[in-house]
Amino acid sequence: MNEKFMSLNAEKQARILNAALEEFAKKGYKNASTNEIVRKAGISKGLLFHYFGNKKRLYLFLYDYANDVFTNEFFNRLDYGRADLFKRLKQMIELKIELSRKHPDLYEFMVCATLEDVGGIKSEIETKSRISIQDSMARAFGGLDTSGLKEGLDLRRVLEIITWVGQGFANRRLLEYKRDPAKRARFDMRAEAAEFDTYIAILKDAFYK
């Protein structure tokens, strides 16, 4: 983490983070304006670059920050007592939906970051995302009871497919909320979980005996 920035008081950190997250999430990396960020944060542009050096470093710092927030909260709440593969999966997607609603700006930024197509940013975000997903998969699916899987299946491939389905479901919902903010206000956790159950049923048929 950035020691200069982290030494600031919490209120000032929050102003800078919120201003930058909002600007990047709305406009993307290329079109985001550091002038607008400092205006909303109430600081000088020189001070922003004193903390982060340049726009790219600020963006990558935000990605690491957002990823850390989600990862820490996710694993602090994950119940490893659910040893069945699909019960664990259901809990994971429920947690991701809850966290996306709790931290909408952070989550929107994370999704937008994964869709960036600016050269230097795209490659670094892809690398960070790949490492994060690999680490999270190993932690999230630890201690599973896999006795119900069909014989001959490659567990690693099964977990990859399951992860892709879960990520796609949550990301699709976020994009819907972005297009229609009023829909976010009508968020219904039970309805979301019930819809995802249909995907779990399909995966069970494909992978279980």
SULPEGI-V394026 format. One record per backbone hydrogen bond with DSSP energy under -0.5 kcal/mol. CO is the residue of the C=O (numbers start at 0). NH is the residue of the N-H. Records with the same first field share a line. If there is no record, write none. Layout:
# SULPEGI-V394026
CO = NH, NH
This chain:
# SULPEGI-V394026
0 = 2
1 = 5
2 = 6
4 = 7
8 = 12
9 = 13
10 = 14
11 = 15
12 = 16
13 = 17
14 = 18
15 = 19
16 = 20
17 = 21
18 = 22
19 = 23
20 = 24
21 = 25
22 = 26
23 = 27
26 = 30
27 = 31
31 = 33
32 = 36
33 = 37
34 = 38
35 = 39
36 = 40
37 = 41, 42
43 = 47
44 = 48
45 = 49
46 = 50
47 = 51
48 = 52
51 = 53
53 = 57
54 = 58
55 = 59
56 = 60
57 = 61
58 = 62
59 = 63
60 = 64
61 = 65
62 = 66
63 = 67
64 = 68
65 = 69
66 = 70
67 = 71
68 = 72
69 = 73
70 = 74
71 = 75
72 = 76
73 = 76, 77
77 = 79
78 = 81
80 = 82
82 = 144
83 = 87
84 = 88
85 = 89
86 = 90
87 = 91
88 = 92
89 = 93
90 = 94
91 = 95
92 = 96
93 = 97
94 = 98
95 = 99
96 = 100
97 = 101
98 = 102
100 = 103
102 = 106
103 = 107
104 = 108
105 = 109
106 = 110
107 = 111
108 = 112
109 = 113
110 = 114
111 = 114
112 = 115
117 = 121
118 = 122
119 = 123
120 = 124
121 = 125
122 = 126
123 = 127
124 = 128
125 = 129
126 = 130
127 = 131
128 = 132
129 = 133
130 = 134
131 = 135
132 = 136
133 = 137
134 = 138
135 = 139
136 = 140
138 = 141
140 = 143
143 = 145
144 = 84
145 = 148
147 = 208
149 = 152
152 = 154
153 = 157
154 = 158
155 = 159
156 = 160
157 = 161
158 = 162
159 = 163
160 = 164
161 = 165
162 = 166
163 = 167
164 = 168
165 = 169
166 = 170
167 = 171
168 = 172
169 = 173
170 = 174
171 = 175
172 = 176
173 = 177
174 = 178
175 = 179
179 = 182, 183
180 = 183, 184
181 = 185
182 = 185
183 = 186
187 = 191
188 = 192
189 = 193
190 = 194
191 = 195
192 = 196
193 = 197
194 = 197, 198
195 = 198, 199
196 = 200
197 = 201
198 = 202
199 = 203
200 = 204
201 = 205
202 = 206
203 = 207
206 = 149
